[in-house]
C-alpha cells in the first residue's frame, strides 16, 4: 500500500474528529514510519532495522509513480559507486551451483538459521529455463539470456553488477540488491552469472 494511503487511513479519525489543519508531508511521513515500526517486532535474525530506508529507498518512496530522469540518474550514479566486484577478477562460477541458488528460497527469514547460506529465489520473479513449469513474471524472462548476449567480459561484469545491485542500472528496480544488502556472497553471485551465461546452462538450451 502506498504511504499516502496508509497515512489517510491512519489519520482519518483525527480529521473526522474535527482537526482544523492537514498535517504537513514531513509530519505525515513520520506518522507512517512510526505506525509501520510499531507493527513489526524483531524475531531472530529478522530485525526491525530492516524497516529503515537508505537514501535510494527514501528517494524511490518519495517519487513513487513520478520518478524523473534527473532523480533516476542520481540514484543510479550513487548505486554504481556501491558495486563491488570479486577481487579475484573471476566473474563466472559453476552454473550447477547457480541453479541450486536460483531454486532456493531459504535464508534471512526469522525461521532460517543465520549461518545457513541464503538462496536467490530467482524463479519467484523470472523464467530461467524451459524445464521450469512454474515461475514468476514480476521480472522479465531470462531464458536464453546468454545465448542472446554472449559471455564477453563486459556482459559478465554487467550481469554480476545487476545481481549485486540492480538499482545501479535501473533506479527503483523491484529486484533485490543481493550483494549490496549482503543476501548473497560474491561467490554465489558468480555462480548465478554462470547460470545465465554459460552455454551449457539450462538457461541457454
Number of C-alpha atoms within 10 A of each C-alpha: 5 8 17 13 10 16 18 14 11 14 17 12 11 13 13 9 9 8 12 9 7 11 14 9 10 9 11 19 16 13 17 20 15 11 14 14 14 10 8 12 11 11 11 13 14 16 14 15 10 9 11 11 12 8 12 19 15 12 18 19 15 13 14 13 8 9 16 11 10 8 16 20 16 16 22 19 15 14 20 16 9 14 16 14 17 12 8 6 8 13 23 25 18 17 23 16 16 25 22 17 23 21 15 17 16 16 20 20 15 13 12 15 14 14 8 10 17 22 20 25 17 21 23 17 17 19 23 24 20 13 10 11 8 11 16 13 12 12 15 11 16 18 18 21 19 24 15 11 12 16 20 11 12 10 15 22 18 16 23 26 26 22 22 27 24 26 26 25 18 16 22 20 14 12 16 16 19 22 23 19 11 12 18 20 15 19 17 25 27 27 25 29 28 28 29 31 27 23 18 13 20 20 24 20 14
